[in-house]
Amino acid sequence: MNIDIAGLPSDRIVFSVSPLTELGDALHALSEPGHHPGVHGWATATSAALEPDLADRLLEAEFLWRNTFSDIFMPFAGMRGGDGRPGANLAEELDNLDRLEDERFVSAALEFTCAGLYAANSASPLTDAAMRARALEMAAARGPRQVKFTQRLLADPAPVRLWIRRLFEDCDQAFFADTWRRVSVQLVADARHKTELLRHKGLGEALGAVSAAVSLDEDAGRISIDKLAEGRTTAVDPDVGTGLTLMPSSFGWPHLMVLHAPGWRPVIQYPVRLPDLPAPASVELLQLRMEALAHPMRMRLCRNLARSAYTTGELADSHRITAPEVSRHLSVLKKAGLITTRRRGRYVMHQLDLTVVARIGSDFLEGVLR
């Protein structure tokens, strides 16, 4: 996934925090606790304390944050000519959400119905009959709650928009205000730190601190995000406004979210990781490792290498294959970073790196959720 930034002034790159976006992340963690083991205790306690009426309303609208993350949680990015900064508090952000025109709001809210068309600048289902039919068809696949909600939103957006605002306000009163007071201190500090990095050491240094999955190609004027998703947008658009916003999230890990819808300011929301967690493997490296382990002979070699260090000759004798064949398999495993090699006298010893192999399960999960 790429963001074109050629000609983007550095003062149009903003690190900021957003209570509304973080509320969306918190709601996602409540509906998909398996994605977020680090906040499992919070999710369990919060879900148990919800009033039945609020819990029912959250179920009615959960498609906004469960399967995909609706852009309505980033209304500042959809405001033409804005400065790219979220509101100072949740009320201000909800006011910004109210200012989005109906067509833009409905398209963002029903994004789950047309994920394949997200970057295609398609017409709004509020005004286009074909997109309207598609929205209703895709909603039907998700159940009667989603159909009813979609029908109401398409028939008359105003009362549904008011209903959503009240839902978010009730979430704030029930649990999120206390949560935001707790997590915002870390998020504000992180945004301030990244701003200082940007100012004093440049964009490449700041992006490197954001995530190992985000990189800068200065010659091409492009930011690349290592995700199992394709997309492209620009941070230099005279019709929308020039700029890029980056936001830390406490509830977001392991997701690295990129708003890249046409006509919206690009946004990267990145998780604030705990310092003792290793950096996630790139998607390319993860693919190399899984392909390396998929071969039956390399799997058998790993059985030996997991227990002790072996020479190429020992492995060849054990598996009744030639030493050159063993060397080819070891080369694949080494390229994937799965084995370590050390010299003992005139012998070269190979051993499986158990720490790396143990990470593959969590790396895979992070890679597909990123």
C-alpha positions, 0 to 999 in steps of 0.5 A, spaced: 500 500 500 502 506 497 501 514 499 504 519 494 507 524 497 511 528 492 511 535 493 508 535 500 511 540 505 513 537 511 509 542 515 503 538 512 504 532 516 501 531 522 501 527 528 495 527 532 490 523 537 483 522 536 478 520 541 473 518 536 478 514 532 480 510 539 473 509 540 472 505 534 478 501 536 475 500 543 469 498 540 472 493 535 476 490 541 469 489 544 467 485 538 473 481 536 477 480 543 481 475 540 484 480 535 487 484 541 489 479 547 493 485 550 486 488 552 482 482 554 481 483 561 479 490 559 474 488 554 471 482 558 470 487 564 467 492 560 462 488 556 460 485 563 458 492 565 454 494 559 447 496 560 442 491 556 440 497 552 447 499 550 449 492 548 443 491 543 444 498 540 452 496 539 450 489 536 445 493 531 451 498 529 457 493 530 458 492 522 461 499 522 467 497 526 467 489 527 469 486 520 472 493 517 473 500 520 469 505 517 472 511 515 466 515 519 471 514 525 475 519 522 471 525 519 476 530 520 479 526 514 473 527 510 472 535 511 475 539 505 480 544 506 481 541 513 488 542 517 488 534 518 487 535 525 482 531 529 477 535 534 480 536 541 475 532 544 469 527 543 464 532 542 468 536 537 469 530 533 462 528 533 461 535 531 465 534 525 462 527 523 455 531 523 458 536 518 460 531 513 455 531 507 450 525 507 453 522 500 460 522 504 457 519 510 453 514 507 458 511 503 463 511 509 458 508 513 456 502 508 463 501 506 463 494 509 458 493 503 463 494 497 470 493 500 472 491 493 470 498 490 473 502 496 479 505 492 475 506 486 471 513 487 464 509 486 458 513 487 454 514 493 449 508 494 445 514 496 444 517 489 446 511 485 441 506 484 446 500 482 450 502 488 444 502 492 442 495 490 449 492 491 449 495 498 442 492 500 445 485 497 451 485 501 447 487 507 443 481 506 449 477 507 450 479 514 444 478 517 437 482 518 440 487 523 444 490 517 439 489 512 434 494 517 440 498 518 442 499 511 434 500 509 433 506 514 440 509 512 438 509 505 431 511 506 433 517 511 440 519 513 438 524 518 435 520 524 440 514 523 446 519 523 443 522 530 442 515 532 449 514 531 451 520 535 447 518 541 450 511 541 457 514 541 455 519 546 452 513 551 459 509 550 463 515 552 458 516 558 458 508 560 466 507 559 470 510 554 471 517 558 474 513 563 478 509 558 480 515 554 483 519 560 487 513 562 490 512 555 490 519 552 496 521 556 501 515 552 498 517 546 499 524 546 506 523 549 507 519 543 504 524 538 509 529 541 515 525 540 514 523 533 513 530 531 519 532 534 523 526 530 519 529 524 522 536 526 529 534 527 531 528 524 526 528 518 520 524 515 524 517 514 526 517 522 519 519 524 516 513 520 521 508 522 519 510 529 511 509 527 512 501 525 517 497 521 512 496 516 512 503 514 517 505 510 519 512 506 522 512 499 525 519 498 527 518 491 520 516 489 516 520 493 512 515 496 510 512 503 509 504 503 505 500 508 507 493 508 500 490 509 496 484 505 492 489 502 493 493 495 491 501 495 494 507 493 492 514 495 496 521 494 497 526 500 497 532 495 490 533 492 488 540 491 481 538 491 481 535 498 487 539 501 494 537 502 497 533 507 498 526 511 495 525 518 498 519 523 495 517 529 497 513 535 492 508 538 492 504 544 487 499 542 489 498 535 495 493 536 496 489 531 492 493 526 496 498 522 490 502 519 490 506 513 485 511 510 486 511 503 479 512 500 479 517 494 477 524 496 479 523 503 486 525 506 490 519 507 491 517 515 495 512 518 493 509 524 499 505 528 499 501 534 503 504 540 507 497 542 509 495 548 517 496 549 518 488 550 514 486 544 519 484 538 518 488 531 513 484 527 516 480 521 515 483 514 509 480 510 515 478 505 519 475 510 513 471 513 511 468 506 519 466 505 518 462 512 512 459 511 514 457 504 521 454 507 517 450 512 512 447 507 517 443 504 516 436 506 524 434 506 525 441 510 520 439 515 524 433 516 531 437 517 528 441 522 526 436 526 533 434 527 535 442 527 530 443 533 534 438 537 541 440 536 546 443 531 548 438 525 553 438 520 551 438 513 554 431 512 550 428 518 544 431 516 545 427 509 547 421 512 541 421 517 536 422 511 539 419 506 540 424 501 546 428 498 550 433 501 549 438 496 541 437 497 542 438 504 546 445 502 540 447 498 535 446 503 539 449 508 540 455 504 532 456 503 532 456 511 537 460 512 535 465 507 528 465 511 532 467 517 530 460 520 537 457 522 543 459 525 550 457 523 556 457 527 563 454 526 566 449 530 573 447 528 573 445 521 565 443 522 560 448 520 554 447 525 547 448 523 541 449 528 534 451 528 532 458 531 527 456 536 525 463 538 524 465 530 520 459 529 515 460 535 514 467 533 511 465 526 504 463 529 503 470 532 507 473 526 502 470 521 496 473 525 499 480 525 501 479 518 493 478 516 490 483 521 495 488 520 
